[in-house]
Every structure is written in C-alpha cells, then in structure tokens.
C-alpha cells in the first residue's frame, strides 16, 4: 500500500491532531485544578475539557476506521461476555438477555454497539432503545424508519455507526436490519 494512500493520510492526521488537542485539554485541566477562577470561567473550562474528551473519542474512532480500511488494524482480542459488550451507562439504552463468551476486540465492539444504540435513539427518535442479547446474536430495537439509514450506514450521518459496522465486519460479524430490529451477530 502506498505511503500516501487515503487511510494512511487519515491515520497520520489523527495522530498529529492528538498533540494540540492534548495541550488544550491539559491547560484546561490545569486551570480547573487551580480553582482560583470564577464560576463562569470554571464552567467554560469544563466545557473545553468535555469537548476535548469528545474530540479524542472521535479521533480514536476515525483512526480505527482508517486502520481497517488500510488493512493495518490489529485488534487486541480477549474473551468477553456479549451481554457486557451491550451494556451501557447511557440512560437511553437498555440491555436484557443472556450473553456468551466470545473472543473479540472488546473496547471497539462495545463502543460500536453503544454508538449504534445512540444513533437509533437520536435519529429515531426513540427512547429508550433495547439490546436483546441471545448468545452471539444481539438485537437492537426499535430502529425506526428515520433511524434505519443512519444505523445501517446507508446514510453517512453518524461516524460511530459507520465505524461500528467496519469493526464488527472486520472481526467476522454481521449487521442486518429486519423491520425495526437491527440484528448484530458477533
């Protein structure tokens, strides 16, 4: 693969953006910890910290997508229960059922499952959405007609959903929409 291929350029950009982002985040944290600022400024610094954390997560996702597309992704596989992969602290997402131990890239798959559920909730709109886990098969519902193109990746409107599909398929899994249910097989 040529050094200037698009996936390589994206990977390099993700890497290079981390340094200035870490600087912004670091200074915001330092000023917050100093605690000598008024409430309004502290609130602004908190917003900068939160935005920096979100940008870091987006760079992580974009970097994974670039490595998958560039055929350079080396997932760190470990055993994890599929029910645990689907669980989320996000109040819009419920989880039920019985899992099964699988060997997978746990962090990327868990982040992907959460991204799919959030996209279904946000673009549906539908609250809550539920993951029903049956071993290696996970079903997300409801996925409304409005959310379906985003969750399936047919509409390029949600990075998390797109990366989720790339990750799951790169690990040998599949995603398919059946009515208002997204079926993910790991």
Secondary structure by P-SEA (a helix, b strand, c coil): cccccaaaaaaaaaaaaaaaaaaaaaaaaaaaaaccccaaaaaaaaaaaaaaaaaaaaaaaaaaaaaaaacccccbbbbbbccccccccccccccbbbbbbbbcccaaaaaaaaaaaaaaaaaacccbbbbbbcccbbbbccccccccccccccccccaaaaaaaaaaaaacccccccccbbbbcc
